[in-house]
Amino acid sequence: AYDATNDYVYTTDADAGLIRVQNYAGGDFTLVRTVDMTPYGDEPTSVAVGPNGNVAVSVVGPQGTLGKVVFVDQNGSVISNVTVGYHPDMVAWSPDGNKVMCANEGEPDDWYMNDPVGTVSLIDVSGGLSAPLVSDIGFTAFNSQQAALEAQGVRIFGQIQDTINNTSTPSTVAQDLEPEYITVSEDNTKAWVTLQENNAIAVVDLINLQITDIWPLGYKDHSLPENALDTSNKLDVIFMANWPIKGMYMPDAIANYTVNGNTYFVTANEGDSRDYDAYSEEVNLDDITLDASIFNNQAFLELKENLGKINISSASGDIDNDNEYEEIYVFGGRSFSIYDASTGTQVYDSGSDF
């Protein structure tokens, strides 16, 4: 994070458990100080500078415990800290500086035996940073809407493992949704949150402190000429081509802007799989069986120069649950996209420009 008032750049160092503060005057980095975050958790995950120059840091706690947001002044002194949700992954200030938001991803443990709920924490700092007030905004109200959300295209597929009985139980919607990144509207009344693994966006009402919508982002058709991509690292050249695959946008970072009274949000379509010791959706084409009535050329597609090296999802594409895949889904969109912030409708995608 960059503070233009003093040319300070703040970076997280997860391995060392600290924030590094550097001066960037003159175009060179000079270390000013470090701020130890280990009293507040295992590692810092995000740092953001507020309009007043104060700094907010999200810190992950030990596995299965709640995280913290720590407030630091420009001199590197810790002012206060508050408890937020499980695995806080990103922290952001509202434009007016009165609110700080934290995306609590709620990732499962490596063995998928515990899947904490994903939440968004709203921290009211309008009364000062010495006494911040926290409100946790969750998704439990959507637990009863799982079938409808899945039908719309929201990916909900977590399975909590019982290693003693060798069984599994589906995660609830609240457990499965994983908030990743936040952008706050210019009028400070609304926020949009990426749910990366779920390929969706959550809309947060900051006045009534509730999530009003979950918007599926759909899929990118890589069979269209404008969505060509290079799928293999086994060629000596960049080979842009069209293939019968669909990209799950799965954005990480998100930002918003307003033009002529219309607000849009922009997403960086990174893509991310669920890949844990007890469960991984990440496979290659030769790990699954394609429906021969749709794909009569699996052996050709499996060639390493074609689709044999690109990671695909085993959690999506088997539409009729017969262990044969009618569609092939890959991670990310290799693009950035722009959406109408009032409806969630995509109005632009950078296609194959990258």
C-alpha positions as CSV (number, residue, x, y, z in Angstrom):
1,A,0.0,0.0,0.0
2,Y,1.2,3.5,-0.9
3,D,0.8,6.7,1.2
4,A,1.4,9.7,-1.0
5,T,1.6,12.1,1.9
6,N,5.0,10.8,2.9
7,D,6.1,8.6,0.0
8,Y,5.8,5.5,2.3
9,V,5.2,2.1,0.9
10,Y,3.8,-0.6,3.2
11,T,4.3,-4.3,2.4
12,T,3.4,-7.5,4.2
13,D,6.1,-10.0,4.9
14,A,4.2,-13.2,5.8
15,D,7.3,-15.3,6.5
16,A,8.8,-12.8,8.9
17,G,5.4,-11.9,10.4
18,L,5.8,-8.2,10.0
19,I,5.0,-5.1,8.0
20,R,7.8,-3.4,6.2
21,V,7.7,0.4,5.9
22,Q,9.9,1.9,3.2
23,N,10.4,5.4,1.9
24,Y,10.1,5.8,-1.9
25,A,11.2,9.4,-2.2
26,G,13.4,9.8,-5.3
27,G,12.4,6.5,-6.8
28,D,14.5,4.3,-4.4
29,F,13.3,2.2,-1.6
30,T,14.8,2.9,1.8
31,L,13.8,1.0,4.9
32,V,12.2,3.2,7.5
33,R,11.0,0.6,10.0
34,T,9.3,-2.8,10.5
35,V,6.2,-3.4,12.6
36,D,5.9,-6.8,14.3
37,M,2.6,-8.5,13.7
38,T,3.4,-11.8,15.5
39,P,1.6,-10.8,18.8
40,Y,-1.7,-10.7,16.8
41,G,-1.5,-14.0,14.8
42,D,0.5,-16.2,12.4
43,E,1.1,-13.9,9.5
44,P,-0.1,-10.6,7.9
45,T,-2.1,-11.0,4.7
46,S,-3.0,-7.5,3.6
47,V,-2.2,-3.9,4.4
48,A,-4.1,-0.7,3.4
49,V,-3.5,3.0,4.0
50,G,-6.5,5.1,5.0
51,P,-7.3,8.7,3.9
52,N,-5.8,10.0,7.2
53,G,-2.5,8.1,6.7
54,N,-3.3,5.4,9.3
55,V,-2.7,1.8,8.3
56,A,-4.9,-1.3,8.7
57,V,-3.4,-4.8,8.6
58,S,-5.2,-8.1,8.4
59,V,-3.5,-10.9,10.3
60,V,-4.4,-14.6,10.1
61,G,-4.7,-16.6,13.3
62,P,-3.6,-20.2,13.9
63,Q,-5.6,-22.8,11.9
64,G,-9.3,-22.8,13.0
65,T,-9.1,-19.5,15.0
66,L,-10.4,-16.1,14.3
67,G,-8.1,-13.4,12.8
68,K,-7.3,-9.8,13.6
69,V,-7.2,-6.4,12.0
70,V,-4.5,-4.2,13.5
71,F,-4.4,-0.4,13.3
72,V,-1.0,1.3,13.0
73,D,-0.2,5.0,12.9
74,Q,2.3,6.6,10.5
75,N,5.0,6.3,13.1
76,G,4.6,2.5,13.2
77,S,3.0,2.4,16.6
78,V,0.1,0.0,17.1
79,I,-3.1,1.9,18.1
80,S,-5.5,-1.0,18.5
81,N,-6.6,-4.3,17.2
82,V,-10.0,-6.1,16.7
83,T,-11.1,-9.7,16.2
84,V,-12.6,-10.5,12.8
85,G,-13.5,-13.7,11.0
86,Y,-11.6,-16.8,10.0
87,H,-8.6,-16.3,7.7
88,P,-8.8,-12.6,6.9
89,D,-7.4,-12.2,3.5
90,M,-7.8,-8.6,2.5
91,V,-8.5,-5.3,4.2
92,A,-9.8,-2.1,2.6
93,W,-10.8,1.4,3.8
94,S,-14.0,3.2,2.7
95,P,-13.4,6.4,0.7
96,D,-14.5,8.5,3.6
97,G,-12.2,6.8,6.0
98,N,-14.9,6.0,8.5
99,K,-15.1,2.2,7.8
100,V,-12.6,-0.6,7.3
101,M,-13.7,-3.8,5.7
102,C,-12.1,-7.2,5.9
103,A,-12.7,-10.2,3.6
104,N,-12.5,-13.3,5.9
105,E,-12.0,-16.2,3.5
106,G,-12.8,-19.0,5.9
107,E,-10.6,-21.6,4.1
108,P,-10.8,-25.2,5.3
109,D,-7.9,-26.9,6.9
110,D,-5.6,-29.1,4.7
111,W,-7.6,-32.2,5.6
112,Y,-10.9,-30.5,5.0
113,M,-12.1,-31.7,8.4
114,N,-13.0,-28.1,9.4
115,D,-14.5,-25.6,7.0
116,P,-15.1,-22.2,8.9
117,V,-17.7,-19.8,7.6
118,G,-16.6,-17.1,5.2
119,T,-17.7,-13.6,6.4
120,V,-17.1,-9.9,5.8
121,S,-16.2,-7.7,8.8
122,L,-17.2,-4.1,8.9
123,I,-15.2,-2.0,11.3
124,D,-16.6,1.4,12.2
125,V,-13.7,3.7,13.0
126,S,-15.7,7.0,12.8
127,G,-15.2,7.4,16.6
128,G,-11.5,7.0,16.3
129,L,-9.0,4.1,16.0
130,S,-8.7,3.6,19.7
131,A,-12.2,2.2,20.0
132,P,-13.2,0.5,16.7
133,L,-16.6,-1.3,16.5
134,V,-16.8,-4.6,14.6
135,S,-19.9,-6.0,12.8
136,D,-19.5,-9.4,11.2
137,I,-21.7,-9.9,8.1
138,G,-22.2,-13.6,7.1
139,F,-24.0,-15.8,4.6
140,T,-26.1,-18.0,6.8
141,A,-29.3,-16.5,5.4
142,F,-28.3,-18.1,2.1
143,N,-27.9,-21.7,3.5
144,S,-31.5,-22.5,2.5
145,Q,-30.9,-21.2,-1.1
146,Q,-28.2,-23.5,-2.1
147,A,-30.0,-25.3,-4.9
148,A,-31.1,-22.0,-6.4
149,L,-27.6,-20.6,-6.2
150,E,-26.1,-23.7,-7.8
151,A,-28.7,-23.5,-10.6
152,Q,-27.6,-19.9,-11.3
153,G,-24.0,-21.0,-11.5
154,V,-22.5,-20.3,-8.1
155,R,-20.0,-23.0,-7.3
156,I,-20.8,-24.7,-4.0
157,F,-19.1,-28.0,-3.7
158,G,-17.1,-28.3,-0.4
159,Q,-17.1,-31.6,1.4
160,I,-16.1,-31.8,5.1
161,Q,-14.3,-35.0,5.8
162,D,-14.9,-37.4,8.6
163,T,-11.6,-39.4,8.7
164,I,-12.8,-41.7,11.5
165,N,-15.9,-43.0,9.6
166,N,-14.5,-42.3,6.2
167,T,-17.5,-40.2,5.2
168,S,-18.0,-36.7,4.1
169,T,-20.7,-34.0,4.6
170,P,-21.4,-31.2,2.2
171,S,-20.4,-27.7,3.4
172,T,-23.2,-25.2,4.0
173,V,-23.4,-22.2,1.7
174,A,-22.0,-20.0,4.5
175,Q,-19.0,-22.4,4.9
176,D,-18.4,-22.8,1.2
177,L,-18.4,-19.2,0.2
178,E,-14.9,-17.7,0.5
179,P,-14.7,-13.8,0.4
180,E,-11.4,-12.8,-1.2
181,Y,-11.3,-9.1,-2.0
182,I,-13.4,-6.0,-1.5
183,T,-14.1,-2.7,-3.1
184,V,-16.3,0.0,-1.5
185,S,-18.5,2.4,-3.4
186,E,-17.7,6.1,-3.7
187,D,-20.7,7.0,-1.5
188,N,-19.7,4.5,1.2
189,T,-23.0,2.7,1.2
190,K,-22.2,-0.5,-0.7
191,A,-19.4,-3.0,-1.3
192,W,-18.7,-5.7,-3.8
193,V,-16.8,-8.8,-2.7
194,T,-15.2,-11.4,-4.9
195,L,-16.0,-15.0,-4.0
196,Q,-13.1,-16.5,-6.0
197,E,-13.5,-20.2,-5.7
198,N,-17.2,-19.8,-6.1
199,N,-16.9,-17.8,-9.3
200,A,-19.3,-15.2,-7.9
201,I,-19.7,-11.7,-6.4
202,A,-21.4,-10.7,-3.2
203,V,-23.1,-7.4,-2.8
204,V,-23.0,-5.9,0.7
205,D,-25.4,-3.2,2.0
206,L,-23.2,-1.1,4.4
207,I,-26.2,0.8,5.8
208,N,-28.2,-2.3,6.9
209,L,-25.1,-4.5,7.4
210,Q,-26.3,-7.4,5.2
211,I,-25.5,-9.2,2.0
212,T,-28.2,-8.5,-0.5
213,D,-27.1,-10.5,-3.5
214,I,-24.8,-13.2,-4.7
215,W,-24.1,-12.9,-8.5
216,P,-22.7,-15.8,-10.5
217,L,-20.1,-14.6,-13.0
218,G,-20.7,-17.2,-15.6
219,Y,-18.1,-18.7,-17.9
220,K,-15.9,-17.6,-20.7
221,D,-16.3,-19.5,-24.0
222,H,-12.8,-20.3,-25.3
223,S,-14.3,-21.7,-28.5
224,L,-15.0,-18.1,-29.7
225,P,-12.4,-16.4,-31.8
226,E,-12.1,-13.4,-29.5
227,N,-11.3,-15.8,-26.5
228,A,-8.4,-17.7,-28.0
229,L,-5.7,-18.8,-25.5
230,D,-2.4,-20.6,-25.3
231,T,-3.1,-23.8,-23.4
232,S,0.3,-25.6,-23.4
233,N,3.9,-25.0,-22.2
234,K,5.1,-27.8,-24.5
235,L,5.5,-25.7,-27.6
236,D,8.4,-23.4,-28.4
237,V,6.1,-20.7,-29.6
238,I,3.0,-18.8,-28.3
239,F,0.1,-20.8,-29.9
240,M,-3.2,-18.9,-29.6
241,A,-6.1,-21.1,-30.5
242,N,-9.7,-21.9,-29.7
243,W,-10.7,-25.0,-27.8
244,P,-14.0,-26.5,-26.5
245,I,-13.3,-25.3,-22.9
246,K,-14.9,-22.8,-20.6
247,G,-13.0,-20.4,-18.3
248,M,-14.3,-19.8,-14.8
249,Y,-13.6,-16.1,-14.2
250,M,-12.8,-16.5,-10.5
251,P,-11.5,-13.0,-9.9
252,D,-9.2,-12.1,-7.0
253,A,-8.8,-8.3,-7.0
254,I,-11.8,-6.0,-7.6
255,A,-12.1,-2.2,-7.9
256,N,-15.0,0.2,-8.8
257,Y,-15.4,3.5,-10.5
258,T,-18.2,5.8,-11.7
259,V,-18.8,7.5,-15.1
260,N,-21.7,9.7,-15.9
261,G,-23.6,8.5,-12.8
262,N,-23.1,4.8,-13.7
263,T,-20.9,2.7,-11.4
264,Y,-18.9,-0.3,-12.6
265,F,-16.7,-2.8,-11.0
266,V,-13.6,-4.3,-12.5
267,T,-12.2,-7.8,-11.8
268,A,-8.8,-9.4,-12.3
269,N,-9.8,-12.9,-13.4
270,E,-7.0,-14.9,-11.8
271,G,-8.6,-18.3,-11.3
272,D,-7.9,-20.5,-8.3
273,S,-8.6,-24.1,-7.5
274,R,-9.4,-25.9,-4.3
275,D,-6.3,-28.0,-3.7
276,Y,-5.9,-29.6,-0.3
277,D,-4.4,-32.8,1.1
278,A,-7.8,-34.4,1.5
279,Y,-9.5,-33.0,-1.6
280,S,-8.4,-31.4,-4.8
281,E,-10.5,-30.5,-7.8
282,E,-7.4,-29.8,-9.9
283,V,-6.9,-32.5,-12.5
284,N,-5.6,-33.0,-16.1
285,L,-7.7,-34.2,-19.0
286,D,-6.3,-37.7,-18.8
287,D,-7.7,-38.0,-15.2
288,I,-11.3,-37.8,-16.3
289,T,-13.6,-39.4,-19.0
290,L,-15.3,-37.1,-21.5
291,D,-18.8,-37.9,-22.8
292,A,-18.0,-39.5,-26.1
293,S,-21.3,-38.3,-27.6
294,I,-20.0,-34.7,-27.2
295,F,-16.2,-35.2,-27.4
296,N,-15.2,-37.9,-29.9
297,N,-11.6,-36.9,-29.8
298,Q,-10.4,-37.1,-26.2
299,A,-7.1,-38.7,-27.2
300,F,-6.3,-35.8,-29.5
301,L,-7.3,-33.2,-26.8
302,E,-5.1,-35.0,-24.2
303,L,-1.9,-34.4,-26.2
304,K,0.4,-32.2,-24.2
305,E,0.6,-29.8,-27.0
306,N,-3.2,-29.4,-26.9
307,L,-5.1,-29.6,-23.7
308,G,-3.1,-32.2,-21.9
309,K,-1.2,-29.7,-19.7
310,I,-3.8,-27.2,-18.7
311,N,-5.4,-27.7,-15.3
312,I,-9.1,-28.4,-15.3
313,S,-11.8,-28.8,-12.6
314,S,-13.2,-32.2,-11.6
315,A,-15.9,-30.4,-9.6
316,S,-17.6,-28.9,-12.7
317,G,-18.7,-30.3,-16.0
318,D,-20.2,-33.6,-15.1
319,I,-23.7,-32.3,-15.7
320,D,-25.7,-35.5,-15.3
321,N,-23.4,-37.1,-12.6
322,D,-22.6,-40.1,-14.6
323,N,-18.8,-39.8,-14.2
324,E,-18.5,-38.6,-17.8
325,Y,-17.9,-34.9,-18.4
326,E,-20.1,-33.0,-20.9
327,E,-18.1,-29.8,-20.4
328,I,-14.5,-28.9,-19.7
329,Y,-13.9,-26.0,-17.2
330,V,-10.5,-24.3,-16.6
331,F,-9.5,-21.8,-14.0
332,G,-9.6,-18.1,-14.6
333,G,-10.4,-15.9,-17.6
334,R,-6.9,-14.7,-18.6
335,S,-8.5,-11.3,-18.7
336,F,-10.0,-8.4,-16.8
337,S,-13.7,-7.8,-16.9
338,I,-16.0,-4.8,-16.3
339,Y,-19.5,-5.2,-14.9
340,D,-22.5,-2.9,-14.3
341,A,-22.4,-2.6,-10.5
342,S,-26.2,-2.3,-10.3
343,T,-27.0,-5.6,-12.0
344,G,-23.8,-7.6,-12.1
345,T,-24.0,-7.7,-15.9
346,Q,-20.7,-8.0,-17.8
347,V,-20.2,-5.1,-20.1
348,Y,-16.6,-5.8,-21.2
349,D,-13.9,-8.4,-21.2
350,S,-10.4,-8.1,-22.5
351,G,-10.8,-11.4,-24.4
352,S,-7.5,-12.7,-25.6
353,D,-5.5,-9.4,-25.2
354,F,-3.3,-10.9,-22.5
